[in-house]
Amino acid sequence: NIALSLKDDIQIGSAYIDKALVYYMAKDYNSSLKNYLLADQFINEENDIYTQFKIKYGIATIKYYLGLNKEAIGLFEEGANFYGSRDSFNDKLGYLYSLRLIGKCHLKLGNLEQSSATNKLGINKSLGADLTLIHNYFLQSEGINQFAKENYAKSIDYLKKSLPNIKTNEDFVNIALTNMYIGKDYLKLNKD
């Protein structure tokens, strides 16, 4: 209400973004999406292009979680193009995180070759000391993709390479996910 009383589109839009993030953290994806869409009405490419792409990334992420992967890919591609054309470290992260989610969307849609191509691009673009964590998430994503392709030994290799840095980050959900896929890989290899 305070932001609305200011009659400043950027302040109003930012308040809706904050609300969207709170709903996202509570895993209330429909309410989060509603607030991102409201923010989108106030912040656009003319009054704050960087924040506009943060909104698009948020909308795309929610669409990914809601299973609307084709719609999400389009938004993530817009973000990757925007962030990829800029030079700051945060823009590079925006580009890489957009790529990672494009690959994950393709995996969910069964586009395994497109997922691999995106993951491998991300692996190559994320080489460097400052990008170790996102690099390892690309390795993890490709390991999961290799599992879907039934390349179990390759999957294990990618997943095992990713695990130490994911552990260092104390990302317990992704530690469990990585270990689960390593276990599934070994089960499949033992059946052959």
N, C-alpha and C positions, 0 to 999 in steps of 0.2 A: 504494500500500500504506500509506503514511503516513496519507493521508486516511481510509482505511478503519479504521485503528487508532484514530483519534480518535472514531469513532462519532458524528460530527456530520454530519447529513444535508446541510446547506448546504456544508460543506467537501468532502464526498464528491462531491456534485453539481457543485461548481465544478471539481474535479479532472477529472471526466469532460468538462466543457465545454472545459477547456484542451486535453485530449487530442483532442476533436472538432475544435477549431480547427487543431491541428497536422496532423491527417489532411486537413482541408479544404485547407489551404495546400499540401499535397503532392498535391492532386487525387485523393485516395483517398476518394471520396464515400461508398462503402458503409461503410467503417470510421468515417468521420466521423458518418454517420447512426446507426450502432450506438452510438457514445459519447454522442451527443445523447439518444438514447432511454434510455440508462442514467442520464444526468443527470436526465432527466425523472422517473425513479422516486424520486429523492431530493429534488428541489426542486419545490414545487408552489405553487399560488396562495395557500395558507394560510401557508407559512413564508417565502416570498420571491417575491411576485407579479411584481416587476420582472424578476428573473432568470428566472422561469418564462416570461415573454414573450420574453426573449432566446433561450431554448431553442427555443420555438416558431418564432421567426424563423429560427434556425439549421436546424431540421428542414425548414421550408418552403423555405429556400434550397437545401438538398441535394436535396429532392424536385424542385425546379425543374431543377437540373442533371441529375437522373436522368430527366427527361422526365415526371414525375408531376405535371403541371401542375394538374389539377383538385384534387388533394389539397393542393397548395401554395397554391392560391388561397384555400381555406378557412382555412388557418393564417395567411396574410398578411392576410386580412380581419379575423381575430380580433386580430392585432397592430395593424392600422390603427385599429380601434375602441378598443383599449386606449390606444395612444400618443396618438391623437387627442383623448382625453378628459383628457389631462394637459397641464401648462403649461410644463415645462422645455424648454430648447433641444434637449437630447438626445431628449426625447420627440417633439418636432416632427420631428427627423431620422428617428426610428424610424417615425413615421407616413408621412413622405414616401418613405423607402426601401421600406416595405411597399407603398405605392401604386405605386411604380415597378415593382416585381416583379409586382404584380397585373396591370398593363398588359402586361408582357412575357409573362406566362403566357397572357393572352388572345390575344396575337399568335401564340404558338406553337400555340394551339388553333384559330386561324382566326377568332376572335371579334373581327374588326377594329373594329367600331363600339364594342364595350365597351373595347377597348384604347385607342381614341382618346378616349373619354369619360374614362377613368382618367388618361391622359396629360394631357389638358387640365385636369382637376381639379388634378393635380400641378403643372402649369405655373402655374396661378393661385395655388395655396397656397404655392408656393416663391418668390414674388416678394419680394425684400428682399436687402440687401447680404450678410447672413450666409449666405444660401442659394444663392448664385450657382452653385456647382458642381452641386448636385442639380437646380437649375432647368435647367441646360444638359443634364444627362442626360435629363431629361424631354423637352427639345427634340429630342435625338438619338433617343430612343425613338419619338417621334411622327414624326420623319423616316423612320425605318425602317418604321413602320406605314403611312405615306403611300406608300412604295414598294410595299408589299404590296397597297395599294388601287389601284395603278397611277396615282397622282397624282404623277407624277415631278417636275414643277416645284415643287409644294408640298413634296415630300420634300427637294429640293435646298435650298429656303429654310430649312426647319427644321434640316437638317444643317449648313448653312453658319453659321447662327446659333450652333449648339452648339459648333462646332469650336474657336474661340479659347480658351475657358475650359478645354476638355478638354486642349488643348495646354499651357496654363499649368500644369495639374495633372500634366503629363508622364505621362499615362495612355496609354501607347503602344498597348495593345490596342484601346482605344476610339478613338484617333486613326486607327489602321488600319481599324477597322470603319467609322467615319464616312466616311473617304476611299473605301473600297470601295463603299459605297452611293451616294456622290455619283457615282463612276465608272459604276456600274450604271445610275443615273438618266440620265446623259448618253447612255449607249449606247442605252437604250430610247427616249429622245427623238429621237435621230438616226435610228432605224429607222422612226419614224412619218412 
